[in-house]
């Protein structure tokens, strides 16, 4: 395993984000060839989630990935210049890819998810990176984010493909407002229902209902989980404004496809 992590030679946040994409690809391919950190079954789950990223349209996937994380990358680079480590909450972190990336850039990261199987894999993935970057500050927690007791404020709350599942979304926005420090940032990245193809795929997922119940790992109670409930950018903007957020930037990205 070799490290290609060199931010000094990259000119901006976008190009650094694309380099980080390549580092993650290298890690995923490593697991396919080795069982040092993950079992074959765990690698199959991880590869199944990221298979398009690895096998089809790599340049377009790299571009799409970089667009979605570039703002977080830019803030982390600025904090490194000020010798300040940002605290980051990654909501619905899944297999932990963005959590790992933010930690590589110097963030102190907590990843939270309801899926124990994915979190176990995320924890094991850290070992791959810690061989070269032992200073990484990253941890994962199995819990319902709406029940999380925030004792220290976060500088960044990152939620990718999360708002379409958390219920109700208004409660999550209030949670974020309470858990961010003054001047902190909330990043929301999700599928846009104004895209006809995305709306059609979401509609197909709703044949068994818009909501299901999953077990809260801390209380054992059932909690509602939205199944690809797409929220329009206009609804999100209104929710944010109603909870005293200043909307700084709204971007629309084109998914690179299969």
C-alpha positions, 0 to 999 in steps of 0.5 A, a space after each residue: 500500500 502506498 500513499 498518494 495523499 499530497 494536498 500541497 501539489 493540488 491547486 484547489 478544493 475540487 482537484 484535491 477532492 478528485 485526488 481523494 476519490 482516487 485514494 478511496 478507489 485504490 483502497 476499495 480495489 485493495 480489499 478486492 485483492 486482500 482479506 487483511 482488513 475485510 472478509 470476502 463477505 464484507 468486501 462484497 457488500 462494500 463493492 456492491 455499494 460502490 461498483 459503478 464508481 469502480 467499473 463504469 464512467 470513472 471520470 464522471 464519477 470522480 467529477 460528481 464525487 468531487 463536486 459534492 465534497 468540495 465545500 467541505 474540503 475547502 473549509 478543512 483546508 482553511 482550518 489546517 492553515 489556521 492550525 484548527 481541527 474542525 469537529 464534523 458530524 457525518 449523519 447517515 455515514 454508511 460505510 464511512 467514506 466521507 468520514 474517512 476523507 474528512 479525517 484525512 484532511 485533519 477533521 475530528 469526525 464522528 460518523 453516525 448510522 443505524 446500519 450496524 453491518 455498514 458501521 462495522 465495515 467502516 470501522 475496519 476500513 479505518 485500519 487501512 488508512 491508519 497505517 499511513 496516517 496514524 493521527 486520524 481522529 475518527 469514530 463511529 456510533 450506532 444510533 438514531 441521530 434524532 436521539 443523539 445527545 450533543 454535548 460539544 458543538 460541531 463545526 460541520 454537519 454533513 448529511 449525504 443521501 440522508 434527508 430522504 430517509 430521516 423522519 421528520 426532516 424538520 426535526 433533523 434541521 432543528 437538531 442541526 441548528 442546536 448542535 452547530 457552533 455559531 458560524 458552523 455549516 450544514 451540508 445537505 446533499 440529496 436526490 432532486 425530485 425535479 429530476 424525472 428519472 430520479 422521481 420515477 425510481 423513487 416512485 418504484 421504491 414506494 410500492 411497499 409504502 413510503 415509510 417503514 420502521 427500523 429498530 432504534 439500536 439504543 432504545 429498541 423501539 421502532 422508529 420511522 424510516 423514509 424510503 426515498 422520500 425526495 424533498 425538493 430544494 425549495 422545501 429544504 430552503 424553507 425549512 432551513 430559513 424557518 430554523 434560522 439558517 442562512 442558505 449560502 449556496 444551492 447547487 444542482 449536480 448531474 448523476 453520472 449514471 450507470 
